[in-house]
Amino acid sequence: MAMASTILQDQHFLFVIILGQGHISPGQSFAKRLARATGARVTFSTAVSNHRLMFPSLTSPDQEINDGPITYIPYSDGYDHGLKLFVDDIIDYNEKFNRVGRATFSSILDNLAARGRPVTCIIYSMQMYWVKDLALERGIPTAFYWVQPAGMLAVYYHYLHGYRDLITAHADDPSFVVNLPHLPQMRLKDLPTFFTNSTDKNLKAIFETFLLTVESSLKPGIDGTKPMLLINTFEDLEHEALKCIKEAKVLSIGPDIPLTVPDRNEISKSANRDLFRADEKGIKFVGKLQFILMNDQIYLSNIK
């Protein structure tokens, strides 16, 4: 056991996460668990705009931060001042993200290696299909981190493996029933809008990137090894859905949620870095919008 522990302590795990609190929170939780369990070096990379919100006292937007067990180094997605939903062009954002994101993330890998901190494993999230390609070029093992339920990943997987034509052919019939292996019977209206709306160019652009990422995650690793998928769920909750993908090592590692109970362990005491500010009532908001939790429902409203 001592030998295994020493081997893990010599590792350097690099998390690379997209925009969005729904990806940042579980990503940070998992990163802290990994650091605590292994003693390995863990670096967390998200977009510059996220980084600035998480660390508002930065002297420069891309400043490296050491925060407890985690080191934070941002990449640029081409929108360093932040993506404005419903205002900015999603197609333009996708193009810049895939081009600029790839280049700046590649630079992070180069800089870490040059400083004697080479990355030994990359854990990446949705919309970042190019991470797998960069890793393969450099011989770095990867794990694809899926923060949604395993059942949702299974839907994407089946769509790509034999069900695309069926779903597309009946896209205008929301009551059409589709039976996907290892999943409950569903009507098309039960699926995300991505699958049936081919007219909204923004939805189409996001959907295509999602599909590319799922496809990329299934590429064999270095030396032809099975790819690894890490799902934010647990076996007893979704044991059937977890059986869907045979060509990968699928591990349930959840639930990954931010720690809210005080812990004497210093690793657990490091702050959960949110993108939203909280007012004196504990309501978290960004810009001129606020998110209010009431009766287990989230409401979005303007700040007066």
N, C-alpha and C positions, 0 to 999 in steps of 0.2 A: 504493500500500500504506500510506503514511503517513497518508493521509486516512481509510482504513478503520480503522486502528488508533486514530486520534483519536476517531472516531465510537463505537467500542466502549468506549473508556475513559470516555466520558460516560454509559454505561449503568449502571443499577442493577438487578441481578438479585436477586430475593427467592425463596429456596427455602423451601417450607413442607412439612414432613415429619411423618408420623404416628408414633405410638408404635412402638417395636420396633428392636432393634439391626440387624435385617436391612434396615431402611430408612435408619437413621441412617448406617451405615457407607458404603454406596454414595453416599448423598446428600452426605456430607462430601467424599468422594473426588472426585465430580463438581464440587462447588462450588470446591474448590481448583484443579482443572484449569482451570475456567473463569476463575478469578481470574488464574491464571498466564498463560493464553493471551491474555487480552484486556486485562488491567490495569484491568478494570471494578470498580466497587463490588459486593460480594457480601454479602448478608445471609442468615443461616440461621435459620429459625424452626421450633421443635418445641414439644411440649407442656411446660408448666411442670414436670411431674414428671420428664420427660426432662432438661430443662435443669438441674434441681437435681442429678441424678445425674452429668451431664457436668461440672458445675462445683460441686463440693461445698463450696467456700469462699465461697459467695455471701453478701452482706450482706442481700439480700432475694431471695425466690424468683424474681422476674421481672426481676432486675438485668440490664441490657444488658452484654454482654461483647465486648471486642475481642480476638481471638485470632489473631495473625498477619494473614493476608489476609481473614479472615472475621469479620463482626460477628454475634453471636448475640442474638436477641431472641425470647423465648418467647411463645406464645399460651396461653390457658387452654382446656382441653377439658372443664372442669367437674369434673375429678377431679385437682386439683392435688397431692394426696398419692399419686397413682398408682393405676392400675387393678389390682386383685387378681384375676387369672385364677382361674376356678373358685370364686370367692367372690362377687364383685360381679355385679350383674345387667347382662348385656351389652346388653339392650334399653334399660335406663335409661341406660347409658353412651352408646349410639348417639344417643339423643335429646338428651342434654346436650351431647355432642360437636358434633352438627350445629347446635345452637342457640347454645351458649356459644362454641364454636370460631369460628363464623361472625362473631359479634359482636366477639370480642376480636381476631380477625385483621383485621377491618375497621378497628378502632381503630389497629392497627399501621400500616396503609396511611395512615390519616389523619395519625397522628403523624409518620411519616417525611416525608410531603409538607409538613407544617407546619414541619418543621425544615430544609427545603431539600434533602431527600434523596428526592425522589419516585421510586417504583418504576417502571421502564420495562418489566420483564418478570417474570412470576411463573412459577416452575417448581414444580409441585405433585405430590404422590404419591397413592397409593391411599386410598380412603375419604373423599376431600375433594371431592365433586362440587360443593359450594357455592362453592369457590374460583373455578371457571370462571364462575359466575353473577356473583360480585362483580367479577371482572375485566372482564366484558362491560359491566356497569353503569358502570364507571369508564373504559372504553376502554383497558385495559391488556392487551397481548398476553400469551398464556400458552403453556406447553409442559407436557404431561402426562408425568411421568417414571415409567416402568414398570421396577421393579427385578428382576422375574422374567423368565424366558426369553420370547422373542417367541412361541414356540409356545403358551405359556399364555395370553397376551393374545389370540392368534388363536382359542383355544377359547372364551373369553368373547365375542369378537366374533361368531363363528358362532352361538353360542347365542342371541344377540340378533338375529341376522339369518337366520332361517329354520329353526333347528334346535331351538328351545326345545320345541316340541310333540313332536317325535320323541324327544328325550331324556327328557322328562317321562313320556311314554306307556310307556317301557320302563325306568323307574327301578328297578323291582323285579327286573330281569334283568341282573345284573352282567356276564354274558357277551355281552350284545347288542353287536353291532359297529356302530360309527358311522364313516362316512367324511366327514371335514371337508376342504374344499378346501385344498390346499397343505400338508396335514399327514399324517403316517403313519396308517394304519388303527388305530383304538383300540376297545377294549371299554369299556363304561360304568364298569367297576371301575378303569380306568386314569385316569379323571377324578377331580378332587378331590371329596370327600364333599359339598361344597356343592351339586353339580349333581343329586344323587340322593336326598339326605336332606331330606325336607320336614317331618319330625316334630320335629326338634330346633329349638326356637325361637331359640336363640342362634346356631346355624349359619345359620338362615334370615335372621336380622337382618343378620349380617355379609355374607352372600351378596347380599342386596338392595342393601346399600350399595355393594358392589363393582360390581354391575351399573349402578347409578346413576352411579358415577364413570366407568365405561367409556362409557356413553351420553353423559354430559356432555362427556367429552373429545373427542367427535366433532362437537360443535357448531361451526359456522363461527366464525372469530375476528372481530375488529373489521373492518369494511368487507367482510365476507363472505369473508375469506381462509380458505384451508384450515387446519384445526387442525394443530398440530404434536405428534407423539408421539416421545418420546425413549426408546429401549429399551436396557437394560443388557445388550447382547449385541454380537456382531460379525458382519458380513455372511457370511463364509465358514462360520460355524457354523450359521446359521439363514436362509439366503438364501430358502428357499421360504416359511417362515412370515412373513417380512418383507413378502411380496407380498400378504398377505391383505387389508389395509385400504387400499382405493383412495381413499377420500374424505379422507384425511389425508396430511400429509407425515410419513413414518415414517423416522426416522434411527436407525441403530445407533451407539451412542456408547461401548460397553463394550469390555473389562470394566472396570467401576469397582470397584476394590478398594482398601482402605487401603494407603498406602505403608508398606513395612516396611524398605526399603533406605535407609540414610542418603543424603541429598542435600544438596549444597552450597547449593542454592537455598533461601533463607529461607522461601519459601512452602511448600515441601515439609517443612520442619522443624517447622512448627506441629503440635501434638499431635493425634492422632486421639482424639476425645472419645468414650470408650466409656460405656455405661450400667452395665457390670459392673465390680466391683472385682477386682483380682488379688491372690492371696496370694503368699507367698514362693516357691511352686513354679510360679507363673505360671498357676495355675488361676483362671479368672474366675468369679465367683459374684455372685448378687444375693439379698438376704434370707438365707434358710436353705437355698437350693438352689445347687448348683454344676454347671457344665457341664464335662465332662472329655472331651478329644479323645484317642481311643485307637484305633490301627489304622484311621484315617480315618473313625471313627464317633464321634458325639457321644452321651455318656451323661449323664443327669440323675440326681443323687443328693442325699440330705440331707447337710448338713454336720454332722459330729459334734462 
